[in-house]
C-alpha cells in the first residue's frame, strides 16, 4: 500500500479538480477569538491542481472551467476527501464546482 506524503505528488485525472477549503477566521475584527463550534466551515476553496479534461466523441480535450490558483465556490458536501498529514483536501469533478471567485 502506498502512502501519500506530499499533495504535490497527486495529479488529478480527466475532469477532476483538487481543492483545499479556505479556513474561516477564528478571530473577529475586534480581536475576539471564536470557539470552533461557532466557526462554520466555508464553501470557498483554493484550486491546487486540475486534470487535463474529458475527451469528446472526436477525441479532443474539453477545456476545464478552472485553473490551478483560482479561488472557487464549492458545495458544502460531496467530493472525495483526501488527508495528507494534518491537511485535508477534496477532489471534485469540474462540473461540481459552483463558481469561480474573481477578486
N, CA, C and O of each residue as an XYZ file, in Angstrom:
412
protein
N       0.843     -1.185      0.000
C       0.000      0.000      0.000
C       0.881      1.238      0.000
O       1.849      1.315      0.757
N       0.557      2.189     -0.829
C       1.322      3.423     -0.942
C       0.705      4.507     -0.062
O      -0.515      4.664     -0.008
N       1.558      5.240      0.615
C       1.097      6.332      1.469
C       1.477      7.645      0.802
O       2.631      7.846      0.422
N       0.512      8.529      0.662
C       0.750      9.836      0.060
C       1.411     10.738      1.089
O       0.834     11.012      2.142
N       2.620     11.199      0.788
C       3.373     12.025      1.732
C       3.301     13.515      1.394
O       3.487     14.363      2.266
N       3.034     13.824      0.141
C       3.014     15.212     -0.294
C       1.885     15.391     -1.302
O       1.767     14.604     -2.242
N       1.063     16.401     -1.123
C      -0.081     16.612     -2.012
C       0.370     16.949     -3.433
O      -0.387     16.733     -4.379
N       1.571     17.467     -3.604
C       2.069     17.810     -4.941
C       2.314     16.575     -5.795
O       2.434     16.683     -7.015
N       2.390     15.397     -5.167
C       2.588     14.169     -5.926
C       1.266     13.607     -6.449
O       1.252     12.559     -7.096
N       0.162     14.292     -6.176
C      -1.157     13.861     -6.630
C      -1.573     14.676     -7.853
O      -1.689     15.899     -7.776
N      -1.798     14.004     -8.976
C      -2.214     14.673    -10.215
C      -3.627     14.205    -10.574
O      -3.819     13.029    -10.885
N      -4.617     15.100    -10.537
C      -5.988     14.713    -10.877
C      -6.089     14.217    -12.322
O      -5.366     14.687    -13.201
N      -6.984     13.272    -12.553
C      -7.224     12.729    -13.887
C      -8.524     13.280    -14.464
O      -9.400     13.736    -13.729
N      -8.635     13.232    -15.777
C      -9.823     13.640    -16.523
C     -10.316     15.019    -16.098
O      -9.573     15.994    -16.204
N     -11.559     15.117    -15.619
C     -12.129     16.434    -15.294
C     -12.153     16.692    -13.788
O     -13.016     17.418    -13.294
N     -11.219     16.106    -13.067
C     -11.201     16.285    -11.617
C     -10.380     17.512    -11.221
O      -9.423     17.896    -11.893
N     -10.797     18.113    -10.095
C     -10.177     19.333     -9.584
C      -9.823     19.101     -8.122
O     -10.685     18.730     -7.325
N      -8.561     19.319     -7.765
C      -8.101     19.171     -6.384
C      -8.155     20.534     -5.708
O      -7.540     21.491     -6.178
N      -8.899     20.620     -4.597
C      -9.042     21.890     -3.886
C      -8.732     21.712     -2.403
O      -8.758     20.605     -1.864
N      -8.440     22.833     -1.772
C      -8.297     22.871     -0.319
C      -9.204     23.987      0.184
O      -9.107     25.135     -0.251
N     -10.090     23.623      1.113
C     -11.004     24.624      1.679
C     -10.210     25.723      2.367
O      -9.186     25.469      3.000
N     -10.701     26.946      2.232
C     -10.090     28.081      2.915
C     -10.650     28.108      4.324
O     -11.863     28.160      4.524
N      -9.761     28.071      5.288
C     -10.195     28.019      6.682
C     -10.758     29.379      7.105
O     -10.154     30.415      6.827
N     -11.919     29.376      7.779
C     -12.505     30.640      8.227
C     -11.694     31.258      9.360
O     -10.991     30.562     10.093
N     -11.806     32.558      9.486
C     -11.113     33.274     10.555
C     -11.698     32.865     11.902
O     -12.917     32.833     12.071
N     -10.833     32.556     12.854
C     -11.276     32.188     14.196
C     -11.227     33.393     15.126
O     -11.432     33.267     16.334
N     -10.954     34.561     14.554
C     -10.826     35.778     15.352
C     -11.626     36.886     14.670
O     -11.541     37.058     13.454
N     -12.394     37.629     15.449
C     -13.188     38.721     14.892
C     -12.304     39.933     14.628
O     -11.144     39.967     15.037
N     -12.860     40.923     13.946
C     -12.118     42.151     13.637
C     -11.694     42.889     14.901
O     -10.684     43.593     14.904
N     -12.463     42.728     15.973
C     -12.122     43.406     17.233
C     -11.162     42.596     18.096
O     -10.793     43.034     19.186
N     -10.750     41.409     17.620
C      -9.746     40.626     18.335
C     -10.290     39.524     19.218
O      -9.526     38.899     19.955
N     -11.589     39.267     19.168
C     -12.181     38.215     19.995
C     -12.022     36.879     19.275
O     -12.354     36.762     18.096
N     -11.510     35.866     19.991
C     -11.359     34.532     19.423
C     -12.678     33.779     19.537
O     -13.306     33.763     20.595
N     -13.089     33.159     18.445
C     -14.341     32.418     18.407
C     -14.086     30.942     18.683
O     -13.069     30.405     18.244
N     -14.996     30.265     19.408
C     -14.835     28.823     19.621
C     -15.058     28.071     18.307
O     -15.753     28.559     17.416
N     -14.464     26.885     18.194
C     -14.578     26.111     16.954
C     -16.022     25.837     16.577
O     -16.362     25.817     15.394
N     -16.882     25.623     17.577
C     -18.288     25.324     17.305
C     -18.999     26.506     16.649
O     -19.984     26.311     15.938
N     -18.521     27.716     16.874
C     -19.165     28.909     16.323
C     -18.666     29.254     14.927
O     -19.280     30.063     14.231
N     -17.561     28.652     14.513
C     -16.974     28.953     13.203
C     -17.481     27.923     12.200
O     -17.157     26.739     12.298
N     -18.278     28.381     11.236
C     -18.855     27.494     10.231
C     -17.836     27.246      9.116
O     -17.094     28.145      8.719
N     -17.819     26.004      8.623
C     -16.923     25.662      7.516
C     -17.347     26.434      6.269
O     -18.527     26.466      5.921
N     -16.392     27.044      5.612
C     -16.699     27.856      4.435
C     -16.768     27.007      3.174
O     -16.212     25.911      3.107
N     -17.461     27.538      2.185
C     -17.569     26.867      0.896
C     -16.570     27.413     -0.106
O     -16.639     27.082     -1.289
N     -15.640     28.246      0.350
C     -14.605     28.767     -0.538
C     -13.397     27.843     -0.482
O     -13.058     27.297      0.568
N     -12.752     27.680     -1.640
C     -11.583     26.809     -1.701
C     -10.588     27.351     -2.714
O     -10.936     28.123     -3.608
N      -9.347     26.928     -2.550
C      -8.264     27.269     -3.472
C      -8.014     26.051     -4.351
O      -7.856     24.941     -3.843
N      -7.976     26.252     -5.670
C      -7.693     25.159     -6.599
C      -6.191     24.911     -6.596
O      -5.404     25.821     -6.858
N      -5.798     23.675     -6.299
C      -4.381     23.315     -6.255
C      -3.908     22.671     -7.553
O      -2.782     22.902     -7.993
N      -4.779     21.855     -8.169
C      -4.408     21.169     -9.410
C      -5.674     20.789    -10.165
O      -6.723     20.565     -9.560
N      -5.574     20.718    -11.480
C      -6.703     20.300    -12.318
C      -6.239     19.212    -13.281
O      -5.079     19.169    -13.692
N      -7.174     18.340    -13.627
C      -6.881     17.303    -14.605
C      -6.868     17.891    -16.008
O      -7.175     19.069    -16.189
N      -6.516     17.085    -17.002
C      -6.423     17.579    -18.380
C      -7.779     17.822    -19.040
O      -7.843     18.503    -20.064
N      -8.860     17.285    -18.482
C     -10.196     17.458    -19.055
C     -10.692     16.173    -19.694
O      -9.913     15.267    -19.990
N     -11.991     16.110    -19.899
C     -12.604     14.946    -20.538
C     -12.353     14.970    -22.039
O     -12.025     16.009    -22.612
N     -12.512     13.815    -22.662
C     -12.413     13.716    -24.119
C     -13.811     13.729    -24.715
O     -14.717     13.088    -24.181
N     -14.000     14.460    -25.829
C     -15.294     14.420    -26.505
C     -15.321     13.220    -27.452
O     -14.383     12.423    -27.472
N     -16.378     13.091    -28.224
C     -16.529     11.933    -29.122
C     -15.458     11.871    -30.202
O     -15.160     10.799    -30.727
N     -14.882     13.021    -30.532
C     -13.840     13.069    -31.561
C     -12.442     12.890    -30.980
O     -11.457     12.915    -31.717
N     -12.349     12.709    -29.667
C     -11.053     12.527    -29.026
C     -10.352     13.816    -28.652
O      -9.182     13.799    -28.268
N     -11.057     14.938    -28.760
C     -10.463     16.228    -28.390
C     -10.767     16.522    -26.925
O     -11.830     16.168    -26.415
N      -9.823     17.171    -26.264
C      -9.997     17.527    -24.849
C     -10.973     18.684    -24.695
O     -10.888     19.686    -25.405
N     -11.894     18.532    -23.763
C     -12.799     19.626    -23.419
C     -12.090     20.513    -22.404
O     -11.453     20.002    -21.482
N     -12.186     21.824    -22.555
C     -11.469     22.719    -21.631
C     -12.057     22.660    -20.221
O     -13.257     22.456    -20.036
N     -11.189     22.844    -19.246
C     -11.611     22.871    -17.849
C     -12.119     24.272    -17.519
O     -11.675     25.253    -18.114
N     -13.043     24.362    -16.578
C     -13.618     25.644    -16.201
C     -12.769     26.438    -15.227
O     -12.953     27.646    -15.079
N     -11.831     25.762    -14.556
C     -10.971     26.433    -13.569
C      -9.518     26.057    -13.813
O      -9.222     25.088    -14.512
N      -8.619     26.834    -13.228
C      -7.180     26.579    -13.324
C      -6.582     26.555    -11.929
O      -7.177     27.067    -10.981
N      -5.404     25.961    -11.807
C      -4.694     25.970    -10.529
C      -4.479     27.416    -10.100
O      -4.101     28.263    -10.910
N      -4.719     27.689     -8.834
C      -4.564     29.037     -8.302
C      -5.872     29.803     -8.195
O      -5.937     30.821     -7.505
N      -6.927     29.326     -8.874
C      -8.226     30.001     -8.801
C      -8.854     29.813     -7.424
O      -8.612     28.816     -6.743
N      -9.661     30.789     -7.032
C     -10.460     30.696     -5.820
C     -11.870     30.359     -6.285
O     -12.408     31.034     -7.162
N     -12.480     29.314     -5.701
C     -13.770     28.831     -6.182
C     -14.760     28.641     -5.039
O     -14.391     28.600     -3.865
N     -16.022     28.527     -5.422
C     -17.099     28.209     -4.502
C     -17.454     26.749     -4.743
O     -17.728     26.350     -5.875
N     -17.449     25.949     -3.675
C     -17.698     24.515     -3.801
C     -18.931     24.127     -2.989
O     -19.343     24.875     -2.102
N     -19.528     22.964     -3.282
C     -20.672     22.510     -2.496
C     -20.266     22.232     -1.044
O     -19.111     21.908     -0.766
N     -21.217     22.361     -0.136
C     -20.943     22.095      1.281
C     -20.556     20.628      1.480
O     -19.684     20.313      2.290
N     -21.211     19.740      0.735
C     -20.953     18.309      0.868
C     -20.575     17.740     -0.493
O     -20.829     18.360     -1.525
N     -19.969     16.565     -0.489
C     -19.619     15.903     -1.735
C     -18.125     15.913     -1.972
O     -17.351     16.375     -1.133
N     -17.732     15.405     -3.106
C     -16.317     15.298     -3.430
C     -15.692     14.112     -2.711
O     -16.345     13.436     -1.916
N     -14.438     13.872     -2.997
C     -13.686     12.796     -2.359
C     -12.625     13.409     -1.466
O     -11.723     14.098     -1.943
N     -12.734     13.157     -0.171
C     -11.797     13.730      0.799
C     -10.468     12.990      0.753
O     -10.427     11.767      0.625
N      -9.387     13.747      0.858
C      -8.031     13.202      0.894
C      -7.322     13.865      2.060
O      -7.343     15.089      2.192
N      -6.701     13.065      2.897
C      -5.981     13.621      4.041
C      -4.498     13.307      3.883
O      -4.109     12.156      3.684
N      -3.682     14.344      3.975
C      -2.226     14.206      3.914
C      -1.682     14.878      5.162
O      -1.714     16.103      5.280
N      -1.184     14.078      6.091
C      -0.738     14.630      7.367
C      -1.926     15.221      8.099
O      -2.935     14.543      8.291
N      -1.822     16.470      8.509
C      -2.920     17.150      9.197
C      -3.806     17.939      8.237
O      -4.841     18.463      8.647
N      -3.421     18.030      6.983
C      -4.155     18.827      6.000
C      -5.224     17.984      5.294
O      -5.028     16.797      5.034
N      -6.354     18.625      4.992
C      -7.434     17.956      4.273
C      -7.645     18.616      2.914
O      -7.629     19.841      2.795
N      -7.842     17.793      1.904
C      -8.058     18.234      0.533
C      -9.286     17.512      0.003
O      -9.723     16.520      0.587
N      -9.844     18.002     -1.099
C     -11.017     17.366     -1.690
C     -10.880     17.358     -3.206
O     -10.429     18.333     -3.808
N     -11.276     16.240     -3.815
C     -11.327     16.114     -5.272
C     -12.775     16.254     -5.720
O     -13.642     15.504     -5.272
N     -13.036     17.204     -6.595
C     -14.362     17.393     -7.184
C     -14.251     17.216     -8.688
O     -13.163     17.327     -9.254
N     -15.362     16.943     -9.327
C     -15.416     16.989    -10.781
C     -15.595     18.447    -11.183
O     -16.163     19.237    -10.429
N     -15.118     18.799    -12.355
C     -15.188     20.180    -12.830
C     -16.620     20.714    -12.790
O     -16.840     21.866    -12.419
N     -17.590     19.886    -13.169
C     -18.982     20.358    -13.207
C     -19.597     20.504    -11.815
O     -20.688     21.061    -11.685
N     -18.917     20.012    -10.768
C     -19.406     20.179     -9.395
C     -19.003     21.524     -8.794
O     -19.586     21.959     -7.800
N     -18.012     22.183     -9.387
C     -17.580     23.496     -8.896
C     -18.709     24.485     -9.187
O     -19.181     24.582    -10.320
N     -19.139     25.217     -8.157
C     -20.300     26.100     -8.298
C     -19.977     27.415     -8.992
O     -20.756     27.885     -9.821
N     -18.833     28.014     -8.661
C     -18.488     29.314     -9.242
C     -17.008     29.590     -9.054
O     -16.358     29.032     -8.170
N     -16.490     30.467     -9.909
C     -15.128     30.965     -9.767
C     -15.236     32.342     -9.128
O     -16.031     33.171     -9.571
N     -14.439     32.594     -8.084
C     -14.485     33.871     -7.377
C     -13.420     34.782     -7.966
O     -12.232     34.460     -7.947
N     -13.858     35.920     -8.489
C     -12.924     36.896     -9.059
C     -12.742     38.016     -8.056
O     -13.715     38.634     -7.623
N     -11.510     38.279     -7.688
C     -11.228     39.334     -6.703
C     -10.393     40.419     -7.323
O     -10.052     41.394     -6.654
